C-alpha cells in the first residue's frame, strides 16, 4: 500500500487542481474514530482556501462532538437530521 503524506497531497495536488472542498472520514474507520487526523487536516487547511468536510458515520447524536473536537464546521451524513416522515 502506498501512503502520501497529506501535506504533500494538499500542497502539490489539490491546490494546483483548484479543489476547495474535501470530503473525508480521516482514515479507515468512521469519522468519530479519526478525530485527531481530522483535526490535523482542518488545522493544516485553515489558512488555505480548502475546507474539510467530515463524513462517514456522522449522525444527529455525534456531529456536534465531531465539530467541537476537530474544528471542522461542515459535516456530511444521511442521518444528521434524523428520520424524515
C-alpha positions in Angstrom: 0.0 0.0 0.0 1.3 3.5 -0.9 0.8 6.4 1.5 1.2 10.0 0.6 1.8 12.5 3.4 -1.2 14.8 3.5 0.9 17.9 3.4 2.4 16.9 0.1 -1.1 15.8 -1.2 -2.7 19.1 -0.3 0.1 21.4 -1.4 1.0 19.7 -4.7 -2.2 18.2 -5.9 -5.3 19.8 -4.5 -4.3 23.4 -4.6 -2.9 23.1 -8.1 -6.1 21.5 -9.3 -8.3 24.1 -7.7 -10.1 21.9 -5.2 -11.6 23.8 -2.3 -13.7 21.2 -0.5 -12.5 17.7 0.7 -15.0 15.1 2.0 -13.1 12.7 4.2 -13.6 10.4 7.2 -9.9 10.8 8.1 -8.9 7.2 7.9 -10.3 3.6 7.5 -12.8 3.9 10.4 -15.8 6.2 10.6 -15.1 9.9 11.3 -15.8 9.6 15.0 -12.7 7.3 15.3 -10.4 9.6 13.4 -10.9 12.9 15.3 -7.2 13.6 15.7 -6.5 13.1 12.0 -9.5 15.3 11.0 -8.3 18.0 13.4 -4.8 17.9 11.8 -6.4 18.2 8.4 -8.5 21.1 9.5 -5.5 22.9 11.1 -3.4 22.4 8.1 -6.1 23.8 5.7 -7.4 26.7 7.9 -5.2 29.3 6.2 -5.7 27.8 2.7 -8.7 28.1 0.5 -9.6 24.4 1.3 -12.4 23.3 3.7 -12.6 19.8 5.2 -16.0 18.2 5.3 -16.2 15.2 7.7 -18.2 12.2 6.6 -19.0 8.6 7.3 -20.9 7.5 10.3 -22.0 11.0 11.3 -25.5 11.3 12.7 -27.6 13.6 14.9 -26.0 12.2 18.0 -22.3 12.7 17.2 -22.0 15.6 14.7 -21.6 18.3 17.4 -18.9 16.3 19.1 -17.0 15.8 15.8 -17.2 19.5 15.1 -16.1 20.6 18.6 -13.2 18.1 18.7 -11.8 18.8 15.2 -12.7 22.4 14.5 -14.5 21.3 11.3 -17.7 23.2 10.7 -19.1 21.2 7.8 -20.2 17.6 8.0 -21.9 15.1 5.6 -24.3 12.4 6.7 -27.6 10.9 5.7 -28.6 10.5 9.4 -27.8 14.0 10.7 -31.4 15.4 10.5 -33.0 12.2 11.8 -35.7 10.3 10.1 -37.9 12.2 7.8 -41.6 11.3 7.9 
